[in-house]
Amino acid sequence: MRLLYGDAMPENSAREPAISIENLTKRYAPPKGATGADAEGKLALGGVSFGVPEGSIFGLLGPNGAGKSTLINILAGLVNKTAGTAQIWGFDIDRQRRNASRAIGIVPQEIVFDPFFTPFEVLENQAGFYGVPAALRRSEELLEAVRLADKRNAYARTLSGGMKRRLLVAKAMVHSPPILVLDEPTAGVDVELRRQLWELVTVLNREGVTVVLTTHYLEEAEELCDRIAIINHGQLIANKPTQELIEMAREKVVEVTVDKDPAKAADSGAFDREFIARHELLEGNRISLTYDRDQVSAGQMLNHVQAMGFTVEDVTTREADLEDVFVQLTGSGA
């Protein structure tokens, strides 16, 4: 897929971050008649600052209600910020709103387009909205890229849910923005469609598009994202390369298969030591031991099991993943 930047979209020659956010704050107005703490209104973002590196796939994660959608809606021009600054491709969202809008494409959670237009018409109308001249429109090319060329003239309302999701990606790319934001794009879709969407996103990124992704599927973020920021209660609590973030998880799990039933051979409480965070007795004479890898090694775990009178027959270990870090930092599941 070619990237066409027209004359109005200069290169990011200063090599600034694709998106730069400084002390971004949003407080919603309180309900009418609110008193006490409610009279101040809801603080959705409390001074968030970070940059999205150009050319990256950047993950923006957080529990429901953390402030992710508010942040994206501010960038999209749908919500007014209370304080702070934000730049998109070097353009200030307040002083250079038009250029900032042309530099970003948003794929929303909701499926939004007129169901009585065909996919081709949806893309042509969106291109017209952005002022893309007819000679530079890429509707046919985009339909090919999202595998909807054969649905060119079908009414959009007849498309499957997965096809509609792909059409939203094409719609966000009609003006060839250098930045694409995907807000929970695979929520509620099947595994095959999820794979197709990520193939498309990967291709776009290889061709130079900076991608910002919010998702509740942490394994996707771990696999795709170069860098991840985590927001919780309107505060930025982490912003690191993905691998560094995963390495923050201190806990490690070792599963040991022993020669006899551990529930019968020993008091299960004997597995609890100050260096063991928790244990679980599994089927097949297996014991799962979770420990802090900064304080104890896997070898010490095995010595502990053997000291209790067991012969170790098999050992497997599981390294920390992004879900472990997410729970550790936010105190919640995905």
N, C-alpha and C positions, 0 to 999 in steps of 0.2 A: 504494500500500500504506500503510495507516494504521499509525502507531506508537502502541502502547498501553503506557503505563508504569504500572502499578498503584500502589496507595498505598505499597508497600514500596520503590519506586524513585524517590526525590526527584530534582528537577532538580539539575543541577550548578551551583547558584546562585553559588558562589564563582568560577565560570569558571576552575577549575583545569584543567590538562591532563587529557584523557580518561584517559590512562595516564601515571603518573609513576614513573620508575625511578631509584633512587639507589644507586650503588655495589653493584649486584647482582652477587653472586659465587656460583659453584657449583663445588665441587671434589668429584668422585666418589671414593668410597672405593677404595683400592688393592686389587688382587687379593690373595687370601690368599697369604702367603709372599713377597710382592714385596719386593725389596731395592733399595738405591740410589735413583736418581731416581724409579723406579716406586713406591717406598714412600709417596710423598706423594700418590699418586692423580692422576687426570686433572683438570686445571683447564679446565673448559668455558666459564666466564665469569669474567673477571678484573676486577671492579669497573666494570661498565657503568652509565652514567648517561645518561638522555635522557627527554624528554617527548613524548607524542603529542598534538598540538593537537586540541581538540574540533572535530568536524565535518570533519576532513580525511580524505583517503585517504593513508595513511602507508606507505611502502615499507620493508621490512626485508630487506636483501640481504646476501649473503655466500656464499663458497664452501661446498661440502659440508664438514661438520664444524666450521664456524665458531662455532657456538653458538646459531644461530637457534632451532632446535627446542627446545633446553634452555630458552631464555628463554620461549618460548611455553608450554611444559609447566609452568614455574613459575607463570605467570599463570593457567593452567588448574587449578592445584592438583594436578597429577599428579607434580610433582617438588618436593622441598623445597630451598629455597635454603640456601646455607652462610652468607651474610652479606648485608647491604644491606637495602633496603626497596623495596616496590612498592605502588602504589596504583592501583586501578581505579575510575574515576568518583568519586574521593575516598575510597574505602574501602580500608583497609590489608588486604593479603591474609592477614596473620596474625591480627590482632585483630578483623577484620570479614569473615571468610572468606565467610559466607553472602551478605552484600550484595555483596561483590566478585564472587562467582560469578554472582549474578543480573544483574550489570551487563555481562556479557561473553558472547558466543556464539562458540564455536570450531568452525571447519570444518577437520577434520584432513586430512592427506594420505591416510590409509587410509580405505577405505569401511567404516564401522562401523554396522551396525544388523541386527536380526534378519531374516533373509531370508524367514521364514515369516509376517511381518506385512505388511499392505498399507501403502502410503504414508500413508493416513489414520490407520491404527492406530499407525504409527511416530511421527507427529506428536502424536497424542493421548497416547500413553504418555510421550513426552518432556515434554509440557506438564504432565502429572500429576506427573512427577518434580520439576518446579520449583514445584509447588503452584499452578498457574494454575487458578482456578475454571472449571468447565465453561462458564459463561456468557461468560467472557472469552477462551476459546480461539479461535484463528484458523486452525485446520487447513485449512478449506475455502479461506479467503483466501490462505493461503500456497501451497497446491497450485496455485491459479490463477496466483499470481505467478511460480512456477517452471515453469509450463506442464506441470503433471502432473495437472490436474483429470481428464483422461480416463483416467488410470491410478489413480484413487482406490482402487479395490477390487482391483487386481492385486497378486499377491504381489510383494514387493520383489525377490525373487531373479530375477524375469522381466524386470526393467528393464534397459535398456542401460546401459553404463558412464556415458554422459553423463547419463542420467536419474538415476542413483544420485548423481552429483555434485550435481545440482540439488536432489535430496531432502536431501542433507547441509546445503545452505545453508538450506533451509526448517526443518530440524530445529534448526539453531543459532539460529533466530529465533523459536521458539515462545514464549519468555518475554519477547519484545520488548526485548532488550538494547539499550542505546544504543551498544555497541561490538561490532563483528564482526571476528573475526580469521580470515583465510583463509590456511592453510598449504599452499602449492603447489597451489592448487585446480584449475589447468588442466594439471597434469603428465600427459602421455600422452593428452590429449584432442585431437579434431580442431579445425580452424580454426573451423568453424561453431559448435560447442559453446562454444569459448573466447569467441567474440563474444557468444553468448547470456548466458554467465555474467557478462561484464563489463557488459552492458546492465543486468542485474539489480543488480549491485553499484553501478553509477552511480545507478540509481533509488533504492536504499536510502540512498546517501550524500546525494542531493538532499533526502531526507526527514529528514535529521538524523542518520543513523547514522554514527559514526566507524568507518572501515575501516582495519585493519592488514593488509597484504598481504606475504607472502613469495612470491617467484617466481624461477625461473631464466630466464624470458623477459624479458630486460631491456627490449625494446621495449615490453612491456606496462607495466612500471614507469614508463618514461619518459613514456608517453602518459597514464597514469591518475593517478599519484601527485603530490600537492602537495609532499610532502617525503619525503626518503629518508635512511635511516640505513644504513651499511654496517658489518658486523661481520666481523672476520677474526681467527682464533686467539683467540677469546674477548674481543677488545678492540674498542671502538668506534673506528673510524678515520675516519668521516665522518658528519655529520648536518646536512644543508643543504636548503633548497628545491631542488627538482629542477633548475630552470634554472641556479641557482648551481653546483650540482654538475657539470652538463654543461660549464659554462664553465671548470671547473678543468682540463679537458683542454687541454694546450698544443699538441698536434700537430694539424696540418691537412694535408689531402691535396689536391694539384692534379694533374689528369690533362691532359696536353697532347698533342694530335695534331699531328704535324709533317709536313713535305713529303717526307721520305725515311726509309728504315729506319734507326732510330737504332743498331741493333746493327751495321750494316755501315758507317754513315757516320762513326762515332766510337768510340773506345775507351770501353766502357761505364763504365769506372772514372772517366772524366772527369766523370760526373754527381755523383760523390761529393765533396762539399765540407763544410767544417766546419759549415755551416748547413743541410745536408741530412741528415736522420736516416737515410733509406734511399731507394733508388730501385728501380723494377721496370719492365722493358721488357715492354709488352703487345702484343697483336696489333693490326694495323691502324695501324702507325707511331705507337703511343701510348706515352707515358712517364708513369708514376706517380711523383710526387715527394712525399715526406713530410718536413715541416719543422716547426720550432718557431716558432709564430706570434708568440711574444714576442721573437724575435730577427731575424726576416726577414719580408718581406711577399710576397704572391703576385706583385706586380709585379717584385720582385727575382728571383723564381724564373723568370719569363718572360724577363727580361733575360739570365739565366744561360743559358737554353736557346738564345736567339737568338745569344748570343756564341759558342756552339759551332758556329754555321754553319747552324742550322735556321730554316726559316720556320714560324711558328706558325699552324696552320690552324683549330684549335678548342681551347677550354679549358673544363674543368669542375672544380668544386671540391666537396669534401665536408667539411662541418663535423663537429666531434667529436660523438659521441653518448654515451649512458650506458655502452655497452659499452667505449668507449675509456677512460672514467674508471674503470670497474670494474677493468679490466686494469691500468691505471696504479697504482691504489691497492692492489690485492691481489696483483698479480703473477701472476694466473691468469685463465683464461677463465671464462665463465659456466657 
